[in-house]
């Protein structure tokens, strides 16, 4: 079958299906989708998601009538996400932010000044609606487009919050609040231990959960989840599931993280968090930038596939190749890296995960970075940012590059994920043997259909490889999905010459790998 004809037909069918479901009353099925690896999650900072930077200087000048991102103007971008097959949006923290000992001119999203109200920076003044009503409208509009909403719960409190509620915080030997790791703008909450959890902090988090669920959210992502006891999370998750069994809980945790954020708090490993009730975690896919062999990628996949057997219930993971804590993939390994991330998210047994601006090739390089600001809304006079990472500290312009090719590839990969998901429901993931350590290869096979993926993890040189594919032959009906070079088919083998960072994806009809 002609590849262009296949993609046109698939796009029409997928678009039609999306239109039908969008008209139906919203029923939260995010947790089920996530556990089936079917979520396509787009992470955003609402404060700049649809900010109106009319003078194009990169920052929002309120004195000139410009508008930062709000719950209401964010609605205008939901059609874009729906068209790109995004079915879940992850909102970076929407809690109020601290203004004292702050980082940046607007304050870090993760410096929570409270947990029982919304960030007033996200309120539009162009309506009489309260900020809570504006948030509900945004969530309802997302639901009408078939997009679930995940909210972030910060791990720590701001210095302002510490002054208001000092009893909630850990103190050092001198009686001062503890700064975790090098996060100078926050202070460590005292969540207790596995023996005794701190009921005051627990009640703050329970109030947050109630507040978010009353707004209609579908899931919660726990920031630095390993900094709190498993017992703390288990009780909170069990409490939320009494209200909505489908609410998703995603832990920011990794199998490669081994250390506590402070000597004054616990460290809970990822497996204990999953055992406590989290549906999934980050895995360690963000380490791919350092991996030298395809085996390292496959080891991570196989670890994650073993979770269900280990815990006796489904668990899943996000394709954490790029997050707000990671450098733009373009800066790491160029455009090829972004494309590889797209197709890995599309074809691996993971929930696809992307950051606002990823799909357009944003490098998150701000020319005003770390310069003194003419005006600030915190006690920090400088535009603090992390180079190459999305801005979460200032009122900045909405993310976005100008790479049209990446945008097209992003949409195609997300559309194709729906087909691959259908194979996972009836088939399985199968690692394929490659004779080149730099080349990974795997298949998703079931119901007499197979998707084969071959990639070169070496972004510096071209690599030749022979991949063993049992019972494969050159007479099979092969549909190219993402190819830059042409593989050579032989009996039981596929020979490839892959350019640096190249990934190949093709579909094989009437063929199944047992």
Helices and strands as residue ranges (DSSP letters): H 3-23, H 30-35, E 40-44, H 46-49, G 62-64, H 71-74, G 75-77, H 78-83, E 88-91, G 120-122, H 131-144, E 148-153, E 157-158, H 159-164, G 166-168, E 186-187, H 199-215, E 219-222, G 225-227, H 230-243, E 248-251, H 270-275, E 280-281, G 285-290, H 294-305, H 307-311, E 316-317, H 329-347, E 352-355, G 358-360, H 404-426, E 428-431, E 433-434, E 439-446, E 449-456, E 463-468, E 477-482, E 488-490, E 493-498, E 503-509
